[in-house]
Amino acid sequence: MAFGLWFTLFELLLKLFLILAFVKKGSAGITSTFTRTKWQSFDIPLDHKVLAIPNGYNAPQQVHITQGDYDGKAVMISWVTADKPGSSRVQYGTSEKKYDFKADGTVANYTFYNYKSGYIHHCLVDGLEYETKYYYKIGEGHSSREFWFQTPPKIDPDSPFTFGIIGDLGQTYNSLSTLEHYMQSGGQTVLFLGDLSYADRYQYNDVGIRWDSWGRFIERSAAYQPWIWSAGNHEIEYMPDV
């Protein structure tokens, strides 16, 4: 029994030694001393400019991307059109306003209580090159919109890559300061730990409306770099009569 305990302690010390040895060789560290205020913050009103619906009939909104494969050579681009399905095509290329490639995706919608979502598009763009800036265009006619993203470096233990970790974001004024601070940090992708919009704090149709406003809120970052998601308990919205 004593030998087993000694062996367990030795194993833990060995693991700790290896972790510390790895950290010394890496470049991990604190990027800043920013601390979000501890005081209560209120949800941003729907008419605030950071939640604004983009101009143009049926213009794509809530644009966001996530990594589309395990190797970093694909992204999944998603967006919503409010009035009709429209096109699920993504045009893209390595030069601004010059789109040599295209990919077609899918579209779906859903209902929650009396709320009916917009048309949600998902399009996989794959076969990309590492460490390359791609420009992409979605939507139709004068309502189309253009964005860009950067692919990660080739997978290698010595490839530098900066990511941010965010959780419990919500859509308060504190959320805005956190998002703006992250965008100034130079992070290349977000690992999101769950509890996204806090729309579950609302009832009836306002649940869906607050999901839409949050999608527009994060677009300023999520349309330009992958956000990799994990669900939390606040992603569970119960029907009003349950």
N, C-alpha and C positions, 0 to 999 in steps of 0.2 A: 504493500500500500504506500509506504514512504517512498519507495523507488519510483512508483508511478507518479506521485505528486512532484518529486524532484524532476522527473523527465518532462512533465508538463510545464513547469516553470522554466526549464532550460529551453524548451521549444518556443515559449513566449518571448524570452530574452533574445533568442536567435532571430525571430521575426522582427522584433523591435530594432535590432542592430541592422538588419538588412534594409528596413524602411528608412532609418536615419542615414545610412550610407547612400541610398538612392537620392534622398532629398538634398544632401550636400552637393551632389553632382548636378542636380537639376536647377531650374531657375524659378521655382515656385516662391511666392512671396505675397505680401500685402501691397496692393496697388495704391491704396490711399487710406486715409483715416476717416472717410465719410461715414457719418452715422445719421440715420433717419430720425427725425424728431419723434419723441415718445408721446407727444400730445395727440389727441384724437383728431382724425382728419375725415372730412366728409366727401361723399361721392361727387365727382365732377358732374355738373348739370349737363343735360343732353344737348343744350344749345351752345356749349363751349366749343371753341374752334378745334381743339384736339380730338373731338369726337365727330367732326363735321363729315357729312356725306359728300363724296367728290362730285364735281360738276359734270353735267352731261347725262343724257337719258340712258338709263341702264348701265352706267359706268361701273366697272369693277371696283369693289370695295373689300375691306377686310383682307387684303392681300397678305399672304404669309407663306413662307417656304420651310421645309424641313428636309433633313438628309434623306435621300431616296434609296440608298443601299449601304452595305457595310464598308465599302472601300472609299467612299467619298467622291465617287465619280457620277453621282446622280442626285437630283433634288426633286422633291414633290412640291409643285407650286399649286396653291389653293386660293380661291377668291369667291366672292358672292356677287351675283347680279340680282337686283331687287325686283325688277319689273317683268322680265321674261328670261328664259334660259340663255338665249344668245349663243355665242360661240364658246367652246371649251378648248380652243386652240391657243397654244403658246408659240410665238415666233421668237427666235433667239439667235444670237451670234456673238462674235468676239469684238465687233466694232459697233460703236454707238450709232443707232438708227440704221444699221445694216444687218438685216436678219436673214442669214443664209439657211437656217434650219427651222423646222417646225415640228411640233408634237401635238397630238390630240388627246384630250382627256375625257372625263365622264362628268355628269351633272346629276344632282339629286336634291330633294328638299324634304322637310319633315314638318309635323305639326306638334304642338305642345299646348294642351288645353285649347284655347281659342286662337293661339298664336300660330301663324304660318310663316315658316322661314322663307328667306329668299332662295335663289337657286345656287347651290353650293357646287363649285367646280374643283376638280382635282386632276392635275396633269403631271405625269412622270416625265421628266427630262433626263435622259441617261446618255451614256457614252461620252461623258465630258472629260476634259483634260485637267490634270492637277495644276494647282496654282495659276489659274486662268480666270480673268474677269469676263463674265458673260453679261450681255445686255438682253433683256427680254421685254416683250410687248404682249399685252392681253387686251381683250375687248374689241369693239368694232367701231369703225368710222371715227367721228370727232370725239366719241366717248372713250376711245382706247387710252390706255395708260402704259407708261414705260418705267422699268426699274432695272436693277443690275444686282449681281451677286458674285462673290469670289469663291472658287473652289479651294479646298484645303490642300496642303502639301502632300506628296506621296507618303504613304505609311512607312514610318521609320522611327526607331527609338530616339533619334536625334533631331527629328523634324519639330521646329518650334510651332506651337499653336496655342492661342489664348482664348479661353472660354469664360463665360460668366455663369454663375449659378444664381437663379432667382426662384423664389417661391412666395406664395401668399401675396400676389401682386395687387389684385383688385383694380379699382378705377377711381381712387381718391386723389386728392391733391398730393398726398405723400407718394402715391403710385407714380405720379407724373415726375416728381423729383427723383425717384429711384430710377425710372426708365431713362431720364435725361442723363443722370450720372453714369449709368451703364454705357450709354451710347458715346460718352466722352472717354471711356476707359480703353478703347482700342480692342475690345473683345471681338472674336471672329464668329462665335456661335454661342447660343444660350442653352444651358441644360436647365429645364424648368421642372421644379420639384413638385408641382401640383398646387391646387387652389388658385385657379386662373382669374376668373372674372368676378367671383362672389355674386353672381346673378341669383344664387339661391336665397339671398337676403330679400328678394322681391317676390311678388305674388302675381298670379294670373298672367296676362300678356306681357307684363313688365319683365318677366324672366327672360324671354326671348329678346326683347328690346335691349336689355342690358348685356346680353351676349353679343349682339350686333355692335353696340357702342364700344365694347371692349375690343372687338376685332378691329375696329377702325383706330382705336387708341394705340394698339401695339404695332400697327402697320408701319409706322415710321422706322422701326427696327426690323420687324419680322419679314418685311417684303424684301430686305436686302441681305439677310443672312439666316441660316437655319436656326430655328428654335426647335429643340428636341424635347418632347413633352412627356410628362408623367401625370396621371390623374390623381386628384386628392378627394377628400370627403366633401368638399364644397362643389364638386362637379356632379353631385347627386341632387337633382331637383325633384321634389315630390309633387304629384298632381295636387291641385288646391283642395280637392275633396278627400284626400287620403290623410 
